[in-house]
């Protein structure tokens, strides 16, 4: 099952998100941290808390998808190294 964040992070479009901005793991984590800080300090009205929480969840899904794709790439590289050493 492909989620919206999966389609945003395909190999051909990994560095771009739907809005056209360059996607960056560290920047996305920083956005989540900012949202958490605002929620914890009570800066937001209740309706905004739900909106921001929803955005944070989407950001975390993007990060999770990115890391899963990178883990697959690393596993493939390690497998290639292991296979090369057999020869």
Backbone as a ProteinNet text record, in pm:
[ID]
protein_1_A
[PRIMARY]
XXXXXXXXXXXXXXXXXXXXXXXXXXXXXXXXXXXXXXXXXXXXXXXXXXXXXXXXXXXXXXXXXXXXXXXXXXXXXXXXXXXXXXX
[TERTIARY]
84.7	0	88.7	71.4	154.3	81.5	148.9	91.8	134.4	77.3	115.8	264.1	315.2	456.5	544.1	495.9	571.3	588.4	479.4	487.5	573.3	580	664.3	812.3	845	984.1	1028.1	971.7	1016.1	1159.6	1227.8	1368.1	1385.4	1292	1305.1	1270.3	1203.9	1158.6	1198.1	1303.1	1339.3	1372.9	1435.2	1477.2	1372.9	1257.8	1152.5	1026	954.7	823.7	720.6	593.5	486.7	487.9	528.1	526.7	641.3	733.3	845.6	969.5	959.5	1075.8	1165.9	1293.2	1384	1358.3	1338.9	1312.8	1444.7	1451.1	1572.1	1534	1597.9	1566.2	1582.8	1697.3	1725.8	1628.2	1594.9	1500	1361.3	1325.1	1194.3	1188	1294	1299.8	1291.9	1358.7	1353.8	1211.5	1136.5	996.3	915.5	938.1	866.9	902.3	1029.3	1072.4	1009.4	998.3	934.4	787.9	720.2	578.9	562.2	646	637.9	658.8	757.5	786.1	665.6	601.8	484.6	368.6	349.5	241.3	269.4	392.1	427.4	421.1	451.9	451.4	314.1	217.7	82.5	66.2	154	147.4	28.3	-26	-126.9	-267	-364.2	-503	-533.1	-637.8	-666.9	-681.7	-753.9	-771.7	-637.8	-550.6	-418.6	-331.4	-352	-277.8	-305	-432.2	-466.9	-407.2	-414.4	-356.3	-205.1	-138.8	6.6	48	-30.2	-2	-12.7	-115.6	-134.1	-15.8	30.2	146.2	270.6	289.1	405.6	404	286.7	275.3	314.2	268	303.5	454.5	514.3	659.3	733.6	685	750	736.5	622.8	606.2	706.4	725.7	823.5	963.3	998	1129.9	1144.5	1039.4	1042.5	1059.7	986.4	998.1	1139	1193.1	1328.3	1429.5	1418.9	1512.9	1496.3	1374.3	1351	1414.2	1399.1	1459.6	1612.1	1666.8	1812.3	1862.1	1785	1822.9	1825.5	1727.7	1725.9	1849.5	1885.6	2004.8	2130.5	2140	2256.6	2262	2147.5	2143.3	2190.3	2147.4	2188.9	2339.8	2392.7	2537.2	2615.7	2567.9	2635.5	2629.4	2513.3	2499.8	2596	2608.6	2701	2844.7	2881.5	3016.4	3039.1	2940.2	2950.9	2965.9	2887.5	2895.4	3028.2	3080.6	3209.3	3323.9	3315.2	3423.6	3425.4	3317.1	3311.2	3393.6	3427.2	3499.9	3646.8
-117.9	0	123.5	210.9	331.1	448.9	518.9	638.1	759.2	874.3	997.2	1024.4	999	1025	928.6	804.3	712.8	771.8	825.7	882.1	1007.6	1079.3	1198.3	1162.3	1041.6	1005.5	891.5	883.4	783.1	812.9	711.5	730	844.4	857.4	963.2	1100.8	1105	1232.6	1245.4	1177.9	1172.4	1307.5	1394.2	1522.6	1632.1	1599.7	1699.5	1655.9	1751.9	1723.9	1792.3	1764.9	1811.6	1962.8	2038.4	2183.8	2236.6	2149.9	2192.8	2227.9	2227.7	2255.7	2132.4	2153.3	2041.2	1978.7	1846.4	1776.2	1743	1762.6	1737.7	1671.4	1558.4	1483.9	1570.1	1634.1	1712.9	1829	1894.7	2006.1	1957.1	1838.9	1783.4	1746.8	1688.9	1658.6	1788.2	1892.3	2021.8	2077	2057.9	2101.6	2028.2	1898	1819.1	1869	1894.1	1944	2079	2165.9	2296.5	2279.6	2191.1	2165.7	2112.6	2017.5	1961.1	2069.8	2154.6	2263.3	2356.5	2391.3	2479.3	2414.1	2285	2213.8	2207.7	2173.2	2158.9	2290.2	2401.6	2530.5	2595.7	2536.5	2591	2713.1	2731.8	2847.5	2842.3	2724	2706.1	2692.3	2739.1	2714.1	2567.9	2515.7	2373.6	2325.2	2398	2356.5	2350.7	2445.1	2448.1	2332.4	2290.3	2175.4	2053	2030.1	1913.9	1924.6	2042.6	2062.8	2040.4	2096.3	2083	1939.2	1873.5	1733.6	1648.1	1672.6	1600.5	1624.1	1747.6	1779.9	1707.2	1704.3	1636.8	1487.7	1427.1	1284.7	1261.3	1346.8	1333.5	1350.1	1447.8	1466.5	1341.5	1283	1163.4	1045.4	1034.8	930.1	950.3	1074.5	1103.5	1060.7	1092.8	1055.3	903.7	837.2	691.4	627.8	678.3	627.2	649.5	767.1	799.2	701.8	680.5	591.2	447.1	403.1	266.9	247.2	346	337.1	334.4	414.4	417.1	285.5	228.1	99.3	-9.4	-8.3	-105	-88.9	35.7	60.7	9.3	34.3	-12.2	-164.5	-229	-375.2	-431.3	-368.7	-413.3	-396.1	-283.1	-260.7	-362	-390.6	-488.5	-626.8	-661.3	-789.8	-798.4	-689.5	-685.5	-706	-641.3	-659.4	-803	-861.7	-999.8	-1094.4	-1072.2	-1156.4	-1138.7	-1018.1	-991.7	-1062.3	-1074.1	-1137.4	-1288.7	-1346.4	-1490.2	-1529.7	-1436.7	-1467.8	-1459.5
0	0	0	-97.6	-110.3	-47.9	42.4	103	23.4	57.8	-11.1	8	128.6	151.5	72.5	45.5	-39.1	-177.7	-232.4	-366.7	-368.8	-257.8	-250.6	-246.4	-204.3	-183.3	-274.7	-393.7	-489.1	-529	-581.5	-619.9	-718.8	-812.7	-913.1	-858.6	-743.5	-689.2	-542.7	-500.8	-360.3	-301.5	-378	-323.4	-340	-395.2	-413.7	-341.2	-284.2	-228.5	-315.3	-289.6	-377.4	-398.4	-298.8	-311.1	-396.6	-436.6	-518.5	-438	-305.5	-222.4	-219.6	-193.6	-176.7	-40.2	-38.1	87.6	154.2	286.2	361.9	493.7	525	646.8	771.9	784.5	904.3	919.8	809.9	815.2	854.9	808.3	841.7	989.5	1042.7	1185.6	1266.8	1220.8	1289.8	1291.9	1182.7	1179.9	1285.9	1298.6	1399.3	1539	1563.2	1693.8	1725.4	1625.6	1645	1680.9	1611.2	1639.6	1781.3	1820.4	1955.5	2059.5	2036.4	2130.8	2144.9	2032.6	2036.6	2110.1	2088.3	2156.6	2306.3	2342.9	2484.3	2560.8	2494.9	2564.5	2566.6	2497.4	2497.4	2409.1	2312.2	2222.3	2127.4	2105.3	2001.6	2060.1	1983.5	2019.8	1991.5	2054.1	2045.3	1901.2	1818.9	1679.2	1606.9	1636.4	1573.7	1623	1747.9	1800.1	1713.3	1680.4	1598.4	1458.4	1400.2	1266.7	1268	1366.9	1375.8	1407.8	1493.3	1524.9	1398.9	1319.8	1194	1099.8	1091.6	1007.7	1058.6	1190.3	1247.9	1215.8	1222.2	1189.1	1043.5	952.9	811.1	791.9	859.4	850.7	898.7	1008.7	1061	965.2	897.2	795.5	681.8	641.1	536.1	579.9	704.4	756.6	763.8	809.7	819.4	680.9	582.7	445.8	390.9	414.4	369.5	429.8	561.6	629.4	582	557.2	508.7	371.1	284.6	150.9	160.8	247.6	265	325.3	417	475.8	369	279.7	169.5	81.2	53.6	-27.6	42.2	172.3	248.3	250.3	270.7	271.3	137.8	29.4	-103.4	-122.7	-78.1	-88.6	-6.1	113.5	199.3	135.1	79.4	11	-107.1	-180	-293.4	-246.1	-136.1	-81.7	-38.2	25.4	71.3	-46.8	-151.1	-270.8	-342.5	-345	-409.9	-338.4	-207.6	-132.3	-150.6	-202.1	-227.6	-348.8	-433.9	-557.3	-539.1
[MASK]
+++++++++++++++++++++++++++++++++++++++++++++++++++++++++++++++++++++++++++++++++++++++

